[in-house]
Amino acid sequence: MKLGFKGTDVRERLVLLTGLVPELAMLPFISMVVNNAVFTAQRLGLFELLETEPMTPSAIAARVDIDEHAAQVLLEALAGFGYLERTRGTFAISAELRKSLSGRMGEMARSMLEFAPDVARKFESLDEAVRTGDVSDFHFDPATPGQWQHYLSFLKLSAARPTKAITDKVRFDAPPKRMLDIAGGPAQYSIAFCEKYPDLEAVILDLPESAAAGNEEAAKVGMSERISYVVGNFFETQWGTDYDIALLSNMLHCLKADECRLILRRAFEALRPGAVIVTNEPGFPGDDAPIDTFAAYTSLLYFTVTGGRTHPTPAIEGWLRDAGFQDISMSTGGGQTQAIGQKPASS
């Protein structure tokens, strides 16, 4: 999939067919306007407000304390972009947006709308990041006061598909007893593994904000005795040893290549002989293979918010071998790519 325009009426389709519109040149300009309209509406709470009842621009301006003229312009723009509908001078969220917010992926849609403005703040410094290569990781330097709440909500919802893919594909010679979940976030992966393996205990290595949220999630499902956190930076904190499985799901993309190699070596040392390692990341092609839109999107996103990137899938496989893992298998599931390897039994 490549990004582009599509005509929604005859006039627009004819303009596109003429080839007179410089589509790739117009795309960033138009997307900039649309994105900032949506981010502003989200930060002001307009979508939440208009989800409950239609309102006039003057009523909205009074409710959220904004300028009435500016409110009129913004609301009309959002109607033109398809996020709102205008009826007899009042505005409400559009049927299409309401469907997104109430459908099967409704919770995910809401979390994305909440989190997107925080990510947009990071993109404001992309020029400097590209010049210097230095990025302030948003895990340690939140872009906005509400970022952690929005981020953790997004993590909990986005983990569902890859979690099932991982638990379905990982095989053990004997049921695992100890799991190390590196940067495991709000415990979704550990909960899934503990549900599948009744005698498993999981240790999650992550930052204080994730630990607070994850302890609540574990308590909700009665697993506080089986799931615990080691709170800290995984470069500095002691991990422990003799684990039966190490899981690194959606965390290598927060790191640069040399840091990934270091983390995988540390995982090797933390595992008992014969234990299993699993990485789970968005796929990215190696060598000169074509780069699809999703791979391009994720890699630049991760660089901008953490300084990492979506690493080429062949590179991850090579790093696992260099760290000492063997019998590495690659698979895809849950929209992502899993690498599963084993520490030699004689190690």
N, C-alpha and C positions, 0 to 999 in steps of 0.2 A: 504494500500500500504506500502510495506517495501522496503527500498533501496537495490539495488543489481546490478549485472552485467547482461548483455544480450549479447549473441554472435552475431556479425554482419556478420561473415562468418563461413564456416564449421570448420576451425581450432579452432576458438575461442569457438564455441559451443561444440566441442569435449573435449577441455580442461576443460570446466566447468562441463560437464557431468561426467568426471572421478572422480570428487570430490577431486582432488589433489591440487586444488587452494584454499587456505584459504580465502574464499570470504570476510567474515566480517573483517578479519585482513587486507586484501588488500584494502578494500573500502576507509578507511580514507587516506591511503597513495596515492592512485591514485587520489582521489578527491582533495587532497591538491595540487597536481601538476597541475591538470586541472584548479582548481579555481584560483590559482595564475597566471597562464598563461593568463586567461581571464581578471583578474583584472589589470594586467600589461598592456595588450593590450588596455583596456578601458582607463586607466589613460594616456597612451601615445597618445591616439586618433587614434589608428590604424584601428579600425572598421569603424569609420567615413571616414577616408582617403581612405580605400580600398572599400568602398561602391560606390564611384564615378568612380573609374577606377582601372584596374589591374596594379600592380607595381612590379618591381624587388626588392630584398632585398637591393641592393645598393641605389636605388632611394629612398626607404622608409627610410633607415638610414640617408641619406642626408636631407630628408624633415623634419624629426622629431628630428634630431641631436642625434642619438644613434649609437652604435658600429655596424658595418656591420656584423661581425661574430655572435654577439649575436642576431642581428635581424634575421639572417638566421635560427638560432636554434629555436627562438621563433615562427617565422612564420611557420616553418615546423611542430612544435608541434601543433599549432593551426589548421593546415590543418589535421593532424592526429586525432585531437579531433573533427573535423567536423565543426569548425567555419570558416575556410578558405578553398579555393580550389587552387591548384597549377596547372598552365597550361604553359608549355614551359618556365619554370623559373620565371614566374610572379605569384603573389598572388592576390586573390580577395576574398571578403566574399563569403561563400558557398551559394548554392541555398537554403539550409535549413534555414540558418540564415537570408538570404534576405527575405524569406517567413515570418519568425517571425517578422521582422522589418517592413514589408509592409502590413501584413495581418490585420484582424479585431482587433487583440490585439497588433498591431504594436507599438502604443504609449506607451502602458504598458511595452512591451518588452524593448523599449529604456530607459524608466525610471528605470527599474530594472537593466539594465546594468550600468547606470550612478550611481545608489545609492549603488549597491553591494560593490564596493571597499571601500566606506565610512564605511559600516557595518563591512567589513573585518578588518578594523583597530581596531574596538572595540573587536573583538574576539582575538586579540593579547594579551589582558590582562585578558582573561577568567580564567587562572590559579589563578591569584591573587583574582579575584572576587569570585571564588568558595571557596578559603581559608578563606576569610574575610567576605564575604557577602556584601561587599561594592562595589557599581558600580557607576561610574560617568555617570549620565543621559545625553545622548547625546543631549537632548533638551537644556540643560544649558551648556554643554561642548562639542561642535561639534568636531567630530573626524578629519575633514578636513575643509579647508576654503570653499569648495563648497558644504558642506553637506546640509545646509538649502535649497539651490536652488534645489538640487537633491531630497531631502526629500519631499518638498512641491509639486514638480512635481509628485512624486510617489503618494502622498496623494490624489491629485486631480483626478488622473486616477483610483486609487483603490477604490474610494468612490462610483463609479457609481452603481454597483450591490447592495451593502447593502443599499444605499440610497433609491432605488426603493422598496426594500423589506420592509424597515421601513415605508415609507410613505403609502404604500399599506395596511399595517397591523394595523396601529394605528387608533383607533376610538375615537371620542369625543362626549359627550352629546350635545355640541354646538360648532360651529367653534371656534378654539382657536384665542386669540388676542395677547398673549405674549408668546414667546418661549425663554428658556434659553438653549443654545447650549454649553455645558461644554467641553472645549478643542476641539472646533469645527473646528480647522484647517482653511484651505482657503475657508470656507463658503459654501462648496458643500451641506452639509445637510440643512443648513438654507435656501439656495436658493431653494432647492427642496420643502421644506415645505411652503415657501412663495409663490411659484408658485401654489401650490395646494390650499392654503388658502389666498385669496386676501386681507383680513383684518389683516393678521398676521404680527407682528413685532418681529424680532429676535435679541436677545442679545447674542453675542458669547464671551465667556471668554477664552482667550488664550494669548500666548506670542507675543512679538512685531513682530517677523518675520512672524508668521501666520497672524497677523492682517494686516500687509502691503500687503501681497498677497491676503487675503480675501477681503479687501476693493477694490482692483482692480477687482476681480471677480464679486463682487456685482455691481460695476459701469458698467461693461460690459453688464449686464442684466437689467440695470436700477433700481436697488434695493438699492441704497445708502441711500435712506431715510428710508428704512424699516429694514435694517440690520446694526447693529453697534457692535463695539467691546468694551469690558472692558478688558484693557490690564494689564496682571499681572499673578502672580502665584496663582492658584486657592486655595491654602492653606492660602494665606495671603490677597487676594483681597476680597472686599465686593461684593457679588453677586447680591444684590437687592432681591425683594420679589414679591409675587402675580403673579407668572408665571402660565400659563395654561399647559405648558409641559416643562419637563426637559429632554434633550437628552444627554446621555453619550455614544458616539459611538467610539469604539476602543480607549478608554482611561483608563479603569480600569486595563488593562494589563500593564500599565506603573507604577502601584502602588503595594505595598505590601498589604497584607490582612487587617491589621489594618487601613491603609490609605484609602482603599476602603470603609470600614465601616464608617469612618469619612466623606468621600465625599458624601456617600448616605444619611447620616443624615443631612448634610448641604443642599442637594438637597431637602429633605423633608421639611426643614424649609423655603426654598425659594419658594415653590409652594403654591398656594392658595388651600383651601379645595376642594376636588373633582378633582384636577388636575392629570395629567398623567405623569409617568416617563417611559423612555425607555432606556434600556441598550442594546448595540450591541457589541458582542465579538465573537471571534472564539470559537467554542465549545471545551470543555475539559471534559473527563469523571470523575465521582466521584468514591469514594471507590476504589475497586480493579478491575474495568472494564478495558478491554484492551485499551492501548493507541496507537492510529494510528500514522502514520508517520507525517501527517500534524499537529496534536496536539502537538507532540513532538517537531517538528521543530519550531512552533510559540512560544512555551513556552520558549525554550532555547534562541531563538532570542530576545524575549522581555526582558528576564533577562539580557542578555549580553549588550543590548543597553540602558536599563533604570533601571535595578534592580528589575523590576516587574516580571510578569509571566502570562501565560494564566491560569486564575483561573478556577477551576472546576465549571461547569454550576450549579450544585446543591448548591454550596457555594454562588454564586451570588444571587440565588433565596432566600436563607436563610438570606443573608444580607439585602435584600430589605424588608423582613418581619420584621426583627429586627429593621429596621429604622422606621417602622410604616406603610409601604405600604401594601395594601390588594388587593384581586382579581388578583393575579399575574398569568399571562399566559406566557408560554414558546413556542417559535416557531423557526423555522429555515427558512432562506431565504437569497439569495445573498451570499451563502457560509458561513454564520455566524449564530449565535444564538441570538435571541432577547428575552429579558425579559420585559414585559409590566405590570406595576402595577399602582395603583391609591391611592392617598392620601385620607383618609376618608373624606366624605363631612362634617362631624361634627367637624373636627380638627380646 
